[in-house]
Amino acid sequence: MVSKSYSNLLELASGEGDSFGRIGRRIPRVMNVAGVMSDVDDEGYTSSSSSQRDRIIIVANQLPIRAQRKADDSKGWIFSWDENSLLLQLKDGLGDDEIEVIYVGCLKEEIHPNEQDEVSQILLETFKCVPTFLPPDLFSRYYHGFCKQQLWPLFHYMLPLSPDLGGRFNRSLWQAYVSVNKIFADRIMEVINPEDDFVWVHDYHLMVLPTFLRKRFNRAKLGFFLHSPFPSSEIYKTLPVREEILRALLNSDLIGFHTFDYARHFLSCCSRMLGLTYESKRGYIGLEYYGRTVSIKILPVGIHMGQLQSVLSLPETEAKVAELIKQFSDQGRTMLLGVDDMDIFKGISLKLLAMEQLLVQHPEWQGKVVLVQIANPARGRGKDVKEVQAETSSTVKRINETFGRPGYKPVVLIDEPLKFYERIAYYVVAECCLVTAVRDGMNLIPYEYIIGRQGNSKLDKVLGLEPSIPKKSMLVVSEFIGCSPSLSGAIRVNPWNIDAVADAMDCALEMAEPEKQLRHEKHYRYVSTHDVGYWARSFLQDLERTCKGHLRQRSWGIGFGLSFRVVALGPNFRKLSMEHIVSAYRRTATRAILLDYDGTLMPQASIDKSPTSKSIEILNSLCRDKNNMVFIVSAKSRKVLAEWFSPCEKLGIAAEHGYFLRLKRDAEWETCVPVADSSWKQIAEPVMKLYTETTDGSTIEDKETALVWCYEDADPDFGSCQAKELLDHLESVLANEPVTVKTGQNVVEVKPQGVNKGLVAKRLLSTMQEREMSPDFVLCIGDDRSDEDMFEVITSSISGPSIAPRAEVFACTVCKKPSKAKYYLDDVAEIVRLMQGLACVSEQTVPL
């Protein structure tokens, strides 16, 4: 249930308030159990927990519905399923018996406001579809504006270097995009059962929708799949709203991509722009984001085998195949086939130029080969579409005039919409399919072609094939489309290299029949087993696995607008309360305080790392209190720490992760472990120097007992890669030395074995015990992996003799992250405020 305190956290980032939020009419919630309908209260939604089947809400820009006016001119609409919609095929792949599917999206046709209530009711009751109604002007700015003029070109690597090359960023179009995403969220709210339902959002039209849903329900089970490419970080970072979109996507539980390249680009953007790191665990890639694990799914979508096989069996398909055989094969001509949308990224003109080059370089094919180019109507609109149409027509005309002859046209351009069975018939007859897109998210044309070439027994008769003869097919595909990695038997080409494409076409025509058959068999085996049902089930299984931990975590929302995110913490991990710790501090008599330095008392990003006068004053106030024993525990060298904290007479210092230690300024330095031989440095330093020379922005810090390679100022991806290599290299050359090699935050460190900050905590507690000062208050604060050893020591000492019975123990980390600490504070500023509060209490009790 949504808390009222969060009810207005996500006012539209557009600044347009909630003006569009009320456009969608209210519709009844869907019943989960017969006779029981979930209702709405003032704060949110109640839920019905007993559901017979799992339910998934599929959200996309368009519903899988065809709509047309009734023929008698009366008011009313006729609705039917759009059999070609991937969303409907997805539902068939999942199976009606196992999962109930509800769709949320727009209709292709505009519905008058007076009819919207009736249409909503019909679609919900008959098709389980929830239509999202948008005013025409808003839809145009959202879809034809931001989606098609800004996101679509950018995701396909077209930068708006001039007004003619894609749309320049327009803030009002972005506001429309955000507004529409919020309207979609409102419609989902009317049918969702948040505790049980899964929500699966599709494609770049709705990339900020996860934020609006996550804001309403912190534990929503939310997946997102991107059907377009995701560009490299160099391209993506030119988008002015780059962080808003990344953070919105990270409000999903699972984010899916067609290929590893697309996922890699997304992860690189998260690393470079948000500072997030990812790791792979048992085959699953995950990003840690404010305590939540956002999983990454890499799996290309498949085709609907049942639909294609049923169309192949139609009498109309057989008739069309017979017609095409008469038109081409009986005339002694081999068909090459291209099927593409008429847009600038499909590379139609490059394919035509390659065909022209083939006929020039291999005149023996003139009169024998025909390229049939089916050009589907463009989905977008604008000058670029008209230019593609004009260029395609002029190129076809030129080729046909140059190489044509009576009864023979080398290129046949079909720019009228074809019925699906007609397209399938072309697949059946074509000797080779060509896909030369310069950038495409997936492109299922090659998959459809493979199934078409497999055919069936009836088509074999039409084609004059013996049933025992293996089927064959040939594919020439662009390297820049999503299906290319999964088609290992295809001839992959760079579509910009016209000569290479022409050579590939010639190779496909000349290839031996057994080779064609082997390639076809390999492709058919993959395509038939990795269909749309396999894709959908695999995605939902991963979504269910990712969401399993929701109920085990405490979660709440922070941030406003599109910066909203959910913080998820373990049930025993909570923020350290100032009132709680000050109260404990006041009533205790013997206190041990251990403080890390970098990232705890001083921000990691600071260039000047020396302590401020304010920090020195706070530490002195704490040290003057005779009830306190205060320690700074740092990885810095003892020389640096002694110089920085020279004004603090009674402050204990542990340097180089606790190797060196002194109880106060005038005390001698001690070592926590026997003095180590440092001859290993002669082996490690040359290796580190090699990596420093080859990694711009990296440095070496030579300490008395340790060597540190730091890559904080290097390129994050290259630095991380080099750090892994260096770690392996050092572990290999130092295998027989008494040292350990460890990675930290942007560092690789070599230090003596057995040295860690936990030794300092043990030494401090044992010293206090020897003085019969067993502490009844212990505070330990640190920010990184090296501080976990301190947390482990003090938490495991709670029931031991070194800490007083019923002592107040506070192990506190910086930021919310997996830790052995029980508490956290958000940042360095909060830690300084906390320490200042404790210092004030001490000053009140210390006699003047």
N, C-alpha and C positions, 0 to 999 in steps of 0.2 A: 504494500500500500504506500502511495506516495505521501510524503510528509508535506504539510501546508507550507512549512518554512522554505521548501524548495520549489514551490509552485510557480514562481516567476523568475527562476534562475536563468531561463533560456529565452528571454525576449529576443526577437529576431535580431541577428547581427546586422541586418540591413538598416535598422533604424526605422522601419516602416511599422513597427509595433505589431499588433495582432490584426491588422486590417484585412488580411487574407485568411486568417485562421478560422473564420466562421462561414466560409463560402460553402464548404461541404455540408450537405444536409445530414442530420442525425439518422442513423439506421439502427434497427434492432440488433442487439448482440446475437451471435449464433449460439444455439442451444448445444450444450455438451451432452446432457442426459435428458431423455424424454421428459417433458413437463417441467424441467428446471431451467430457468433462464437467468444468467448472471445479470446483475443490475449494477447501477452506478450510485456511489454515495458522494458526499461533498468533497472528499479528499482523493478519491481514485476509484479503483474497481475491486469488487470482491471477486473471488474466483471459485469455480467449482472444481474440486480436486479429483472427483471420480470421473475419469474419461475412459471410454471403451477403447479408443484408438489414439495413437499419437496424432497430433495435429500440427500442420505446418502452414504458416502464412507466407505465401510467395509474393514479393513486392517487385514490380517492374514499372517502367514508364508506360507500357501499353499492356492492356489485358489481352489474353488469347481469345478474343471475341470479335466476330464480324457483326456489324450492325447495318441494317438498311431500312429505309422507310417502307411502310406498307404500300402496296401498289395502288390501292383505291383512293390515294390522297388523303385518307383520314389520318387523324393523329394516331401515332403508335409506331412501334418499331418491331422488326423481326431480328432476333438474335440467334447466332449459331457459333459453334466452336471454330476457331481458325486452326485447321489441322496442321498448318505449316509452322505454327508458333512453337519455339523451343520450350516455352513454359508449359504448354499442354503436353508435349512429348515427354517432358520431365515427369509430369504427373503419371502418365501411362507407365513410364519406367519404374516408378516407385510402387505402383500397384494399389488399386482402390481399397483392397481388403485390409491392408496394413496401416495406411496413413490417410487421414482426411486432409484435403488440400483446400485452402481458401486463397483466392487471388485478390490483390489490391493493385489498381493501376488505372490508367486513362483509357477511354475509348477513342478510336480514330476519328469518329464523327462527333460533331459538336451537338450537344443536347441542350435544348432550350430550358432555362431555369424552371419553367412551369412543369416540365416533364421529368425533372431530375428525381423527384421522390418516387414516382411510379417506376422509372427505369431502375433505380437502386433496388427497389423491392423485387422486381422481376429477376434481375441479375443475381441477387443474393439467394433467392428461393430456388431458382432453376439451375444456376451455374455455380453457386457459391463464389460469386465475384462481387467485390466491393469497388464500384467505380469512383474515381477521383475526378471531380468536375472542376475545370479551371477556366476562368474568363479568357476569351481569345487573345486579348492583348498580353495578359500575363503568360499564357502558354507560349506565345510567339517569342517573347523576351527570354523565357526560360529555355525552350527547346531550340528554336531556330537562332536564338541569340547566343546565350552562354554555352549551351551544350555543343551546338554545331559550328559556331564561329570561333569559339575560344578553346574549349576542352578537346573537342575532336581533332582539330588541326595540331594542337600541342602534343597530344598523346600519340599522334602519328608523325612527330618530329618536324612539324612545320612551325617555325618561329615567325611572329608577326614583325619581320624586319621592316616592312613597309605596309601601308594600309591595304595593298593588294594581296599580301601574303598572310591570310588569316586575319581574324579580328583583333585589334588592339584591346587591351583589357578595359572593360567598361563597368564601372561600379554599379550602375543601375541594373545591368544584366545579371551581375552577381547577386544583387539583392533579390531579383526575381527568382533566381535559382534557389536561394535559401528559403524564400517564401513558399515555393512549390514543395520543397522537401518537408517543410513544416506541415503543409496541408496533407501530404501523404501520411505523416506521423499521426495527425488527427484522425484520419480515416482508419488507420491500423488500431488506434486506441478504442475504436467502437466495436471491434470484434475480438481483440486479443484476450486470452486468458494468460496473464503474464507468468504464472508459476509453472504452467505446463506447456504452452505453445512454443514452437520454434519459429523464428522469423528469418527468412532468407531473402536478402535484398540483392537485386541484380543491376549491375552495370553503372557506368559513369554518370548517368542522369541523376542518381540518388546517393551521391557519395557523402553528403552531410546528414542524411537521414539517421544513421546510427547514433549521432549525438542527441537528436531529439527523442529517440526511443529510449536511449540509456538514461536520459534525464528523467523520463517518466517512471521507468522501472530499472533500478540499479542492477537487478539480477536477470534482466531480459536475456533470453537465449538467442543470440543474434549472429547470423552469418552474412557475409558479403562476398559476391563473386564479381570480378571485373572481366568483362568479355572483350574489352579492347586491350591494346598493348599498354603497358606502363612504361613511360619513357625513362631514359637514363637521368641521373641526378643533374647533369649539366643542362639538360633541356627542362626538366621539371622545375628546377629552382628559379626559372625566369617567371613563373606564375606568381603574381602578387599575393594570392591567397593560399600559398603553398602549405604553410603550417596549419591553417584552419582545416584544409582538406585532409592532411595527414592525421591530425588529431581526431577528426571525425571518424575516419576509417578505423583508427585504433580503439574506438568505442565499440567495435565489433568483437565477438569472441573468436571468430575464424574468418580469415580473409583468403579468398581463393584466386589463383591465377592459372592461365593456360600453360605457361612454360616457366622454367627456372629463370630464364633471362628477365621476364617481367617481375617475378618475385625478387630477384636479386636487385633490380633497380629500385623497387619499393623499399627494401631493407637498407640499401645504401642511402636513400633519401632520409629515412628515419634516423640513420646514424649521423649523417652530416648536418641535418637541419634540427633534429631534436635531441641528439646526443645519446640515442638509444642503442643498445647492443642486443644481438640475438645469439641464440645458441641452439644446436641440434641435440635433442635427447631421444635416443632410441628411434631414430628415423624421423622424428617430428621436429619441425623448426618452430621456435617460439620467441616472442618478444616480451620482455618484462616491462609492463607499463603501469606504474603506480600500484604495484602489488598484484595486478592481474596479469595472467599469461595470455597474450594474443597469439593464437596459432596461425601458421601460414600453410596453406594447402596448394600443392602444385599438381594439377591434373587437367589435361585438355578435355573439353566436352566431346561427346560422341553424337552419333546420328540415331534416329529411330528406326531400327531394323524392321520392325513389323510394318510400319507405314510404307517404307520403300519396297518391301517384298510384296505387299498388297497392291501397290501401284504397278509393279512389274507384271503382275498377274492380270491386269485389266485388259479387256479386248481392245480398248482404245489404244493402249500402249503397243500391243502387237501390230495393230493396223498402222500406227505411226512408224514403227520400226520397219515394216515392210515397205512403206512409202520412201523412207530414207535410204534403204538398201537400193531401191530402184533408182533413186536420185543420184546416189554416189557410187556405191560398190558395183552396181551393174554397169556403170559407165567407166569402170576401171580407175576410180578415184578413191584415194585414202583420205578419211576425214580426221583433221586435227580439231580439237574443240576447246573453246574458251567460254567460260560462264562467269560474268562479273557484273557487279553494280556499276552504274555509270558515275564513278567519282574519281577524283584526282589521284587517289592512293592505289587504285586497282591495276595500274600499269597497262591499260589497254593499248595505248599508243606505242609503248615499248614492245609489246607483243607483236603488233602489226609491223613495226620496223624490223623485228627479228624475222618475221615471215618474208618480208621483202628481201632481206639479206640472204635468207635460205634460197630463195629463187634465183638470186644473182650468183651466189657461190656454187650452187648445185643446180644448174639448168636442167639436169635430168629429171628433176621433180616437177618442172613446169608442165601443166596439163594433167598431172597425176595426183597432186596434193591440194586439198582445199581446207582452208581454215574457216570454220564456222564460229563466229563470235556472237554469243548471246549476251546482249547488254540489257540487264534489268534496269527498270526505272530508278533514278537516283533517289535516295532517302532524304537528302538535304536539298537546298535550293540556293541559288546565287550565281554570281558571275562565273565562278570556277567550274560549275556544272555545265554551263553553256559553252565554256571554252573547251572542255573535254569532249562534249558532243560534236562541236565544230571540227576539232582536230581529228577525231576518230573518223568522221564522215569524209573529210578531205583526204586522209591517208588511205582509206579504203578505196576511194575513187581513183587515186593516183596508182595504187598497186594494180587494180583491175584494168585500168587503161593501159598500163605498161605490159602486163603479163597475160592479160585476158585474151580470149579468142572466141569465136562463135561457139556457143554451147559450154563455155568454161569460164568461170570466174574464180580466181584463186582465193578470194576472201568473200564470204557471205556474212553480212552484218544483219543480225536480227535485233532490232531495237524496239519491237512491240512486245508487250507482256505475253509470256507463254504460259499455258496451263502446265501443272506440275508433271503430268504424264508425258507431255510433249518433251519437256526437258529430260526426263528419264530416258525417253527413246533416243535422244541424241547421245546420252551416255553409253547406251547399249551398242551403238554403231561406231562411235569414235575409236580410232586406233590409239590415240594419245590425247590426254587432257593437259592443257597448259594453264598454269596459274602464275602470273608474273607480277603480282601486287608488290608495290614498293614498301608497303607496311600494312599489315592486317592482323587483327587480334587473334583469330583462329582460322576461319575459312574452311567450311565443311564440304566444299565442292569436290575436292579429291576423294573424300570418304564416300560421297554419293556416287561418284564415278566408279569407284572400285566395286560397290555393290551392284551398280548397273551392269558392269562387265561380267559379274558373276552370273547374272541373269537367272533363268530357270529353264525347265525342260521345254515349255511351250515356245519360249523365245529361241532356244537352240534350234528348233525345227524351222522357225522363220529365218534364222541366220544360216541354216544349212549345216549345222555343226553336229558331229557325233557326240552322244552323251559321255563317251569315255575320254574324249579329248580334254585335257586340262585347259582352263580358261586363262586368258592373258590380258594384261593391261599395261599401259605405260604412262608415267607421270613425269612432267617437267614442272617443278615447283620452285618458287622464289625462296631464298634463304630467310626472307624477312616476314614470313607468315607463321602463325602459331602452330599449324599442323605439321610444319616441315620436320621438326625433330622426331616425330613419331612415324614418319614415312621413310624409313632407312633405305628402301629399295627405289626411291624416286631419284631422278636426276635433278640435283639441287643446283640452282643458278643464281647469279647476281643479275637481277633484271635490268640493271643499268648497263651491263656489258652486252650490247646487242650481238656482237660476234659470238660470244659464249652461248647465248640463248639460241642463236641460229644453229650452232654446232650441236647443242643438246637436242634440238628438234630433229636434225639429221641422224644423230645417234639413236634416238627413239625409233625412227623409221627403219633404220638399218639393222637394229639389234636382232639377234637370232631368236627364233620362236621359243626354244627351251628356256632361255634367259628371261624372256618376257613372262613366261608361265611361272617361273620360280619367284620372280618379283611380285607378281599378282598374288600368288599363294601366300606369301609372307604378309602382304598388306591386308589381304582379306581376313586372315587369321586374327590380326590385331584389331581391325575395324569392327569385326563381328563380335568380338568379346569385350571391347571397350566402347559399348554403345551409351546412349544417353541415360539409360537406367543404371548402368554401372557407375557412371559419373555422379549421378544424383545420390545414389545410395552411399557411395564412398564419401561424398561431401557431408551428408547428414550424419553418418557414423562418426566422422571426425568432429562435427559440431557437438554431438551428444557427449563425446569423450571430453571435449574441451570444457563443456558447461557442467560437468559432474561436480566440480569443486565449489560451485556457487554457494550452496547452502552451508558449507563448512567455513565460509569466510564472513567476516563483518564488512559491510561496504556502505559508503556514503558518497554523495556527490560534492565536488568542489569546483569553483570557477564559474564564470559567467559567459553568456553568449556561446560562441563556438569553441571557447577554451574549456568548456565543461568537460570533466572526466570523472570517473568513479575510482575512488581509492578502496582497495580491497586488502584487508588485513586478517591474519589468523585470529582465532577467538581469544588468545591470550596476549596479543600484541596491541598495545594502545599508546596513545599520546601521553607524554609525561605532563601531569598537571602541576602548574606552578604552586597552587594552594596546597596540594598534597605534599610535595617535597619540602616546601618551606615549613609546613606544620611538623613534619618528621624531623627536620633540621633543628627546629626550636627545642623539641623535647628530648633530643639525644645528647649524650655527653662526650662520646669518643667517636671521631669521624675520620674515615679514610676517603680521600677524593683523588681519582686518577683521571687525567685528562689527556687525550690525544691533542696534537697541535694542528698540523695541516688538515684542512677540511673540517676541523672541529672548532678551534678558537680563531682560525684564520681561513678565509675562503680559499679553495683550491686555485681559483682563477687569479688571485692577487699576484701581481708582479713583485711587489715589495712584501716579502714574507715575514719581516721582522714584526714583533708584537707592538701594538699601539700603546700609547701612554695609558689609555683607559684599561686595557687588558692587564698591564703591569699593576695598576692601582687596585683592580679587583683581586688579583692574585695575592698582593701584599695584605689586603684586608682579610682574606681567608687565612693566610699564613700566620697573621698576628694572633688569631684565635687559638689559644693553647689547647683547645679540644680537637683541633684539626691537624691532620697530616696530609699535605697536598703534594701531588706528583704530576709533573709534565712527562708524558711518555711519547717519544717521537722517533722517527727514523733518521732525523738529522744527526750530524756529527756532534760530539761533545763540545768541540771548540765553538761551533756556531751557537749552540744552545747556551753555553756558559756566557758568551758575549751578550746574547739577546736578553737573558734573564739575570744579568749581574745586579740589577737593583733589588732583586727578590732574595733577601738574606735567608729565609727559612724554607724556601721552595725546594722540594726534591726534584731531581732531574734524572730521567733515564734516556740515554742516547743510543742511537743505532739499534732500535728495536729492543732495547734492554740489555745490550752487551755491556755497556758502561752505565754505572749508577752512582749517584751521590745523594745523601739524605738532606744536605743543606749546602749553602754556598761555600762555607769554610771547610767542609768535610773533604776527605780525599776521595778520588774516583775509585770505585771498586768494579770488579767484573763479575757478572752472574754465572759465567762458565769459565773453565780454564782458558788461559791465554792461548789463542790459536796461532798456528803458523800461517803466514800470509803469502807463502811462495806460490800458491795457486793463482795469485793475481797476474803473475807473469804469463800464465796460460790464457786467462780469461780476457785480459785487457786488449791484446791484439785482435781477438775475435770481435769484441765490442767496437773497437776502432773501425774495423772493416764495415760493420753495419752502420756506424755513424757516418762514414764517408758516403755510403750509398743511400742513406735515408735523410733527406733534407729536413731540417728542423729537429733532429735528435741530438742528444748530448749525453756525456758520461759524467757521473759524479763519483769521484774516488774518495771513499771514506777510509777510516783507519782499519776497519774490519770487513768492509763490504764494498762492492762495486755495483753501481746502479746505471742502467741504460734507460734514459727517459725519452719518450717520443710524444710528449704532450703537444708540442708545436708542429708535429709532422702531419701530413695528410692522414686522416683517421683510418681509412681503409688500408693504405699502403703501410702505415705505421703498425697497425694491428697484424697485418700479414708478416711484416718483417720481425715483429716481436715473437710470433709463433716459430718462425725459422730460427731466430736467435736462441730461443728457449731450447729447442731440439739440439742445436749446435753446441751450446754450453753444457747441457746435460751429457752429451756424448764425450766432449773433451775433458770434463771434470768428473767423470764417473768414479774415478779412484781417489778423489780429493775429499777432505772432511768438510764439505760445504753443501748447501742446498741452493737450487735455482728456482725462484718463484716469480710469478707475474703478479702485478698489482695494478692500480689505476694508472694506466699509461706508462708503466715501468716494467722492466725485467731486472731483478735483483739477485745477486749472488752474495750469500752471507754464511757464516759458520753454522754448522749443524747444531740444532738444539737451541738456537737463539730465537726467542719470540717475546712478544709483550706480556704473555702469560707469566713469564718468569718474574717480571716486575711486580705483578699483582701478588704472586706467591711470596716474594721477598718482603713486600710492604706488610702483608698480613702477618707473616711470621715475626717480623721485627716488632710489630705492635703487640703481638702475643707474648714475646720475650719480655717486653717492658710491662707486661700485665695491663695492657691497654686494648684488649680485644674490642674492636669497634662495634658499636650498635647502630652505625649509619655508614653505609658504603655507597659512593656514587662513582660510576665509571662511564665515561662518555667517549665514543670514537666513531669514525665514519667509514672505515674500509675493512677489507678482509683481514688485515693484520691485527685489528682491534678485537676480532672475534675470540682470539686466545684469551684476552683479558676477561671478556664477558663469560667465557666458559669457566675460568678459574673462580671468579667471584660467585657465580650462581651455584657452582658445585660445592662451594665452601659454606653455604648457608647452614647446613646441618652439621658442620664440622666444628672443631674446637677453636679455630682461628677467628671466628666471628661470634659475637655474643648471641645468646638465645633470643629469638624474636627480634632480631636486628632488622632495621629498615634497609633493604638492598635495592639499588636502582642501577640496572645495566641499561644504557640508553644509546641508541645509534642515531645517525643523522639521516633524515629522509626515511620514507617508508620503503622497506626492502626486506627480503629474507635475511634473518639475523638470529643469533643466539640471545640477543638482548630482548628484554621484555617490553621496553619502552622506546619511543622515538620522539625526536623533535624535528621540525621541518627544515631548519637551516641554521647557519652560524649565528645569525642575528638573534634567533630564539635562545640559543645556548648562552650567548653573552648576556642576554636579559636575565636568564635563569641564574647565572653565576653572580650577576650584580645583585639580584634579590637575596641570594644567600650571604653575600658580602655585607649587605645592609643589616641583616640579622646579627652577624658577627660583630659589626661595629657597635651595635646597640648593647652587646653583652660584654665587650672588652673594656676593662677599666682604663680610664685616661691616666 
